[in-house]
Amino acid sequence: MLVLRVLRGGELHGWGITNRLEVLSRSALQVDEGSLYPALYRMEAKGWIEAEWKMTENSRRAKYYSLTRAGRKQLETEQENWHSMSAVIALVLDSA
């Protein structure tokens, strides 16, 4: 869900996704390559994101990922599920 949310802002390469998550979470989240790339490959296989090789601003070749229409729909679904689950967890924590 978080990767899809980051890509909603526009295409990014793997390091850019990791960096953006770290910045947005105020360094609370630090995603390593061993977790990120398998997740990106799964999301690409499901059609939620697409990838294209491009040159970075440092003249290096990198795979840039972008959100697809199906990915936007999945993000909406994931956010709805998250809000519902968060509300249920809050109910349990507040009542205990």
C-alpha positions as CSV (number, residue, x, y, z in Angstrom):
1,M,0.0,0.0,0.0
2,L,2.8,2.5,0.9
3,V,4.7,1.9,-2.4
4,L,1.5,2.4,-4.4
5,R,0.8,5.6,-2.4
6,V,4.3,6.9,-3.1
7,L,4.0,6.1,-6.8
8,R,0.7,7.9,-7.0
9,G,2.8,11.1,-6.9
10,G,4.7,10.1,-10.1
11,E,7.2,7.6,-11.5
12,L,10.3,6.7,-9.4
13,H,13.1,4.3,-9.5
14,G,13.7,1.9,-6.6
15,W,16.1,4.1,-4.7
16,G,13.6,7.0,-5.2
17,I,10.8,4.9,-3.7
18,T,12.9,3.9,-0.7
19,N,14.1,7.5,-0.2
20,R,10.5,8.9,-0.5
21,L,9.2,6.4,2.1
22,E,12.0,7.3,4.5
23,V,11.3,11.1,4.1
24,L,7.6,10.8,4.4
25,S,7.8,8.6,7.5
26,R,10.5,10.9,9.1
27,S,13.0,8.0,8.9
28,A,10.6,5.6,10.8
29,L,10.5,3.4,7.7
30,Q,13.7,2.2,6.0
31,V,12.9,-0.3,3.3
32,D,15.9,-2.4,2.1
33,E,16.3,-3.7,-1.5
34,G,15.7,-7.3,-0.4
35,S,12.1,-6.3,0.6
36,L,11.4,-3.6,-2.0
37,Y,12.3,-5.3,-5.3
38,P,10.4,-8.6,-4.7
39,A,7.4,-6.4,-3.8
40,L,7.8,-4.3,-7.0
41,Y,8.1,-7.5,-9.1
42,R,4.9,-8.9,-7.6
43,M,3.0,-5.6,-8.1
44,E,4.2,-5.5,-11.7
45,A,3.0,-9.1,-12.3
46,K,-0.4,-8.1,-10.9
47,G,-0.6,-5.1,-13.2
48,W,-0.6,-2.5,-10.5
49,I,2.6,-0.9,-11.6
50,E,4.6,-0.8,-14.8
51,A,8.3,-0.3,-15.3
52,E,10.5,1.3,-17.9
53,W,14.2,1.6,-18.2
54,K,15.4,5.3,-18.3
55,M,18.4,7.4,-17.5
56,T,18.6,9.0,-14.1
57,E,19.7,12.6,-13.4
58,N,23.1,11.1,-12.7
59,S,23.3,9.5,-16.2
60,R,22.8,6.0,-14.9
61,R,20.3,3.5,-16.2
62,A,17.5,2.7,-13.8
63,K,14.1,1.1,-13.9
64,Y,11.4,3.6,-13.2
65,Y,8.1,2.4,-11.8
66,S,4.7,4.1,-12.3
67,L,1.2,3.4,-11.1
68,T,-1.3,1.9,-13.5
69,R,-5.1,2.3,-13.5
70,A,-5.4,-1.0,-11.8
71,G,-2.8,0.1,-9.3
72,R,-4.8,3.2,-8.5
73,K,-7.9,1.1,-7.9
74,Q,-5.9,-1.3,-5.7
75,L,-4.5,1.6,-3.7
76,E,-8.1,2.8,-3.0
77,T,-9.1,-0.7,-1.9
78,E,-6.0,-1.0,0.3
79,Q,-6.6,2.4,1.9
80,E,-10.3,1.5,2.6
81,N,-9.2,-1.8,4.2
82,W,-6.5,0.0,6.3
83,H,-9.0,2.6,7.6
84,S,-11.5,-0.1,8.5
85,M,-8.9,-2.3,10.2
86,S,-7.4,0.8,12.0
87,A,-10.9,1.7,13.4
88,V,-11.5,-1.9,14.6
89,I,-8.1,-2.0,16.3
90,A,-8.7,1.4,18.0
91,L,-12.1,0.1,19.3
92,V,-10.4,-2.9,20.8
93,L,-7.5,-0.9,22.3
94,D,-9.8,1.8,23.7
95,S,-12.1,-0.8,25.3
96,A,-9.5,-2.9,26.9
